[in-house]
Amino acid sequence: MSVSKIIRNNYAVGIKVHLYFNKDSHNRETDSTPRFYLQPVELLTIEKIAFTKEARHKGYVEAGQRLYRYKHAGEELTTAKTEEIYKDIKESHPYGYKENDPPTFAKYMLDVKYNTSFQAHYSRYWRNHLSLQKTPVVGEPEPHPYISFTTTELVTVKTPVGTVPALGEGLSPWAEYGTTRYEEPQLFSCHEHDINLYVRVPYLTENFYIGDYPTFGITVNSSGGEYSFHMKSGARSDSWPSGTPAGALPDGATFSGYKLSFSTGKDGTWGGFQDAEADGTEISVRRVVSPDVAIGSQGPWYLSVADKDSNHPYYGQGSTSGFTISGLQSPELTLKKGCTYFFTQTGESNEGHPLYLSTSAAGADTNIYSSGVVLTDVFPSGVPGYGTGEGTLVFKVPYDAPDTLYYQCKNHQYMGGELTLVDAVPASGAKPGETTVVTFNQQTEGWMYYYASDADVSLSHAKEKMGGLILLKKECAGVEVDL
């Protein structure tokens, strides 16, 4: 048996391309085409090219640094092969995609239809070349107005030439390998759980901005990840629309409302898609007044350890020692959900008494509550509760935290006191100074979109492109992306 020998040839393919303008498209998922898109309409030339000096001895002409061309294609290019090359170009970026091939379809959608830079580039080109624009006439098979131009695509084509002799008796083209399989590592990095969001009004279109980027795509943990979208104004050129001049945003200004919402498709209910929070199974959403910027009105709290007296809430129970804060015996503390608080143990009296949070008053490392708890500084020996007794516990209170918790010692009973957790003030989630808290409950991978569900549609394009893509990943093993 013999098999075909495969060689690779490089070709310069000259094609005529039309830049189309579909005025009815706004790059929504329901639009049949992008607003601006490219499409090859005619194959003009095809010739061989090469990239080494030796090509000159084979009839090529130097056309640039390391580029040799102007040689007709050989017999290896049949009519069928030429048509195949042209078809591959039409189905490749940026012209199109292969039918029933999700990866090439996704690339085309993200790089052409939803790529604001791509669309803006060709929008400017269209406006700056009015004399080149052509409008289809009756009988002409053109779907939209267009500008025609020619370009050259460089392609590599594998072509069978001759045969490779069959292997001798007893020889095989394959070999046995072990059963160890390579597993793709989880390298996805999710974005940080606190995301600042702005509204700007650029040319024609309002947009949600994350950082300095409009309609910014983010990656989140789909398996119960809680994310806070903080509506901000003033830090980005006083940009939130308010009807007041830039730089003049007085207290009490009436801001335009842009309610942050979440949907199963681009542009949300404006684009005909379902609101993701409609039945409460996709995501759960809270809209509240933004948490305090720092650590709340009562913190930080500095803890020491002293003998209990009758003022301690658990005097006569458990350990004879208890925590003190500002000289008070384990006082009850009030925390606001959404805010962050610091419990700092300082001084040798804390040695052997590492702090933790519990759902019961007993302490001694039972009924541990860990949601939102971060130990930023462990004791010098690396083990909480030993060394000099220095350490800090940071607690960002979850919005779904219980109404009562306890700060207690891991090693002894009833040393601490009660924490009363109060709810954040409800809000619309549509103005600066408010926060939309989202918990993703899918437990699967996929995507959804964020958008403005109550934008003022009397404004030009206000309902379109406000938001962006949310990529949902079950695991985020990479470094958290800081926005």
N, C-alpha and C positions, 0 to 999 in steps of 0.2 A: 504494500500500500504506500502511496506517496501523498503529500499534502502540498498546498500552494505556498510558494514563497511570497512573503509580504514585504513591499518596500514603501517608503514614505516619500511623498513629493509635496513641495510647497508651491502654492499658486496665488497669484494676484487676480482677484475676480472683480472686474469692473461692473457696477450695477447702477441703474437709475433708481432713485429713491424719492418718494413723496412724503413730505411733512404735512400731515392732515390736521385740521382744526375742527373738532366736533363741538360746536357751540352749545349743544344740549347736554353735554357731559360736564359734571363737576367732580369727576374722579371718585364718585361714590361706588360702593360695591354693586349697586343695581344698574349702573350705567354700562352700556354695551361696549364702549371703548374708552380709553383715556381721553382727556380733553385735547392734548397734543400727543401724537404718536407717529412713528416712522414705519414705512412699509415699502419694501422693494417691489418695483413694478416691471422691471425689465433687466435681463441679463445682457450686458453689452460685450464684454471681452473676458477672456481667461487665458493666462499665460503663466509659464513656470518662472519661479524666482529661486534664488539661492543666497547663502549668507557667508560663503567662504571665497577666498581669492582664486581657488582652483576652478571656480565656476567660469572664469574668463576663458579657460582653455576648452570649454564645452559650448561656447557660443553665447554666453550671457554678456550683458553690457552693464557696467557699473552705474548704478542710479542713486547712490548715497553711501554713507558710511556702513560697511558690512551688508549692503543690499545690492544684489545683482538681478536684473530682470530683462525684459524684452526678448524672451525666447518662447516660441509657440509651443503649446502643449503637444505631447507626443501621442502615439497611438493608444497609450494606456487610458486616455480619456475618451471613452465612448459617449455617444449621445445620452445613454441612460446614466452613466456616471456623472456627466455634466449636469444633468437635471437633478441628480441626487445632491450634488454640491450646492446648487442654487436653492434647493428645498431646505437643506440644513441651515443655510444662511437665513432664510425667511423664518425659520423656527427657532432662531437663536437671539440672544440679547444683542441690541435693544429692539429688534424688529418683531419678535413674537415668541411663541413657545410651542412645544410639541403637544399634540392632542393626547389627552388622557395620561399626561405625565406631570404629577403634582409638583415635583421639584422645579421644573422649568416654568410652570405656571406661576408658582409662588415667587420665583425670581423676577419674572416679568411684572407681576403686580407690585412688588415692593420697590423695584428699581425704576419702573416707568410710571405706572398709574398712581401710586401713592408716594412717589419720590418728589417732594416739593422742589428740590433743586433742579431736577430734570425738567419738570413742568415749567418752572420759572425761566429756565434758560431758553426753551423753545418758545415760550410766550414772548420774551423780549425779541427773539429772532423774528417772530411773526410780525410784531408791531414795527420793527425796524426795516422790514423789506416789503412794504406795501406794493411796490411795483412788480414784484415777483409772484404775488398771490393770484391764483386762478380759481374761478368759480365753475363748477361742473355745468355743462350744458345738456340739453335734452339729448338722450341717446349715448352720452358718454358714461362709461361704467365707473364713475368716481363717486364715492359715498359722501364726501365732504369737500369743502374748499381746501386747496393744497398749494404748496410750493415744491417745485421739482428741482432736483440737483443730482449730480453724479458723485460717486465715491468708490473707493477701492477697499475690498476686504481681503486680508491675508489669511489663507486657510492651509491646513495640513491635511492631506488625504492619504489614506492607506490603500494601496492597490496591489492585488495579487499578480505576480509576474513569475511565470515558470513554476517549477515544482522542487520540493526538497526530497531527495531520495529516501526511500523507505528504510526504516531501521533494520539492522540485521537480525537474524534469528536469535531469540533469547534476550533481546534488549527491549526495554519498555520506556516510554516517554514520561512515566509517572513513577513515584516512589512512595513508600509508606511513611507517614509522619505520626508523631505522638498525638494524643487526644487533648493536650493543653490548648485552651482557646484564649484568645485575647479579648478582654472585656474593656469596652470603651469607658474611660474614666468620666465621672460627672464633674465637668469643669464650668458649669453655668454659674455665673455670679449674679445674685439677685440684688436689687437696689435697696438702699437703706430704708428703714421703716418710717422715717420722718421725711416727707417730700414737700418742699416749698413750691407753690404753684401761683403763677401770675397770669394776668390778662393784659395783652398789649393790643393796640389797634394799628397795625401796619397798613400798607396800601390795600384798600378795599376789604380786607378780611380780618375779623377778630380771631384771636387764637389763644388757647391756653399755652403758657410757656412753663417749662420745667428747666431751671437753670437759665441759660440763654437760648434755648432751642424751642421752636414752636412744634406743636403736635408730637412731642417727644415720646418715643417708645420706651417702655420700662419692662423689666422682668421681675416677677414676684413669686413668692412661695404659694402654690395653690392649695397646700395641705394645712389650712388653718392659720396662714400668715396674716397678721394684723398690720395694716399700713395706715398712716395718718397723712392726709393731704391738707397742708396748711395753706389757706388762701391769704396771700400777701399783697401789699401795695406799698409803694414808696421806695422800696429798696431797688427797684428796677425803673428808674426815671419816672417815678410817680405815674405808673403806667395803667393802673386799673381805671377803666372808663368811669367818670364820675360827674361829668359836666362842669368840672372846675378846671382852671388852667393848670398846666404842668407845674409842679412845685408848690401848688396852693391847695393842699388837701386838708382843710380844717377839721377839727373834731366835729362829728355829727354830719359830715358830708353824705349826701344821698348817692350811694354807689349803684351803678348798673348791676343788676343781678345776673349771675351766670351760674346756675345750680349745677354743681359737679355730679354727674350721674354715670351709670355704667350699663353697657349694652352688649348684646351678642353679635353686633355688626357695626360697621363704620357709620358714623353720624347718628347712631342710636335710633330713637323713634322717628327722628326726622327722615332717616333713610329707610324706614319701614321695618326696623328690627325690634326685637323684644327688649324691654328694660330688664337687666339681669337681676335686679332686686325685687322684681314683681312678686315672685312667689317665695322669696326668702331662702331658697335652696342653693342657688348659685353663689350668692354673697350675702352677708349681713352688713348693714350700713347704719352708722350713727352720725348725726350732724350736730356739732356742739360748738360753743364758744371756744376759741383756741386756748390751749393750756398756757399757764404762765411761762414766760420765756426762760426764767431761771429755775428755781427749785421750790416755788411756792412761798407763801407769806410767812411760814413758821420755821422754815429750815435755814441752814443746816442744823442738825442736832448733834451735840458732842456728848458721848456717853462715858461715864465712869462707873465704878463698882464700889458700893459702900454697904455697911451693915444695915439691914432693914430696920425701920421703926414703924410705929403705928400708922404712919401716913402711907405706907406702901399698900397697894391694892390687894396684895397677897401676903400680908403680914401673918406669920404663923404657919404658912404653907411652904413646903419645899425647902429650898436653900435659905440659910439665914442671911445671905447677901442678896442685893438687888441692884439693878441699874439705876443710876441717877442722871437726870438731864437738867442742866442749869440749877443744880442743887435740889431739884424736886425728885421725890421717890417715884420712879417709873410712872410719870404722868400719862394720862390719856392724850393721844395726839390725833389731830384731824388732818386727813390727807384728801386732796381733790383728785379724782380719777383723771388720768391723762397727764398729770404733772409728774415731775421727777424730784426725788428727795434723797438727801445724803444723810446716812447715819455713820458718824465717825467715832471710832473708839480710840481714845488717846490716853496714854499714861499706863504705868505698870499695874494699876488696879484691875485692868481688863485682862491681864494674863490668865489664860485658862478659861476665859468666858467668851468664846466667839459668838457673835450675834447671828441670828437667822430669823425668818418670818414663818409664822405658824398659823394654822386655822384653829388652834386650841390654846388655852392659857397655860397648859402644863409645861410646855417646853421640853428640854432634854432630847432634842433632835427627833421629835415625833410630829406628825401631821404637818410636814414641811410644805410651805407654799413658795413656789419658785418662779411663777410667771412674772416677768418684768423685773426680776432680781438679777443684779450684776454685781459681783465682787470685784471692785476695781483695784484694791490694794489688799493682798493677803499679808499675814504677819511675816516678819522677816525670815523665819525659818522655812517658809513655804507652806506651813500648815496653820490654818486659822486657829487661834486660841493659844499659841505658844510664842516664845520669844519675848518681846517687850510689851506685847499687848496693844500694838498699833494696827489699825485696819479701817477700811471704809466699805460699807455696804450701800450700793446705789439701787434705788427702787423707783422704776418708772411704772406708775400705777396703771394696770390695764383697765380699759373701760368696762370690761366684764368681770372685774374683780368683785369678791363678796363685800358686803357692807361692813364687815368686822374682821380684822386680823389681829395678830399679836406679835410684838417683837420680844424674842426670848433668847435664852442662852442654850447653845447646843449641848452643854455638858451638865447642866443643873436645872432643876424644876423651879417654876414660878418666880424667876428673877425679873421679868420684864413687865410690860403693860399692854394696854389695849390700843389698837389703831382703828379709828372710825373713818371709813372711806365714803365720801359724799360724791354724788353724781355731778358730772359737768353740766353746765347750763345748755339746754337744747337750743339749736339755731337752724337756719335754713340751709346752710352750707353753700351759700351763693355770693358771699361778700367777703372782703378782707376782714381779718380778725376772727374768722370762723374756720373750723376744721371738719373735714369729712373723714371719718374713721371706717375703714373697710376691712372685713375679715373674709378671706377667700376660702370657700368650703368645698371646692370641687373634688379634691383628692385625686384628680386626674390632670393630665397635661393638655394644653390647648391655648386658646387666646380669647380675649374679649377687648372691648374698647371703652375709653372714657370720653365723655362728650358733655355739652351744655344742654340740658333738657328744657330750660326756660329762656333761651336767648331771645332777644328782641328781633323778631323776623322782619321788622320794618327797616332794620339796618341792612345794608348791602352785604350779602353772603354771611350774615351773622350766625346762621345755623349750621354752616358747613365748615369742616376742618378745624373746629374748636378743639377737638381732643386728639387722641392718638391710640396706638396699639398697646395692649397689655399682654405680654407673653407669660403664660402660666407654666411653672415648672414645679414638679413634686419635690425635687431636692435642689438646693442651692449650695454646692460644695465649694464654690470659689470665694474670693474676697468680696465683701459687701461693697457695692459701688456707692461712693459718696457723691450726692448731688448738691 
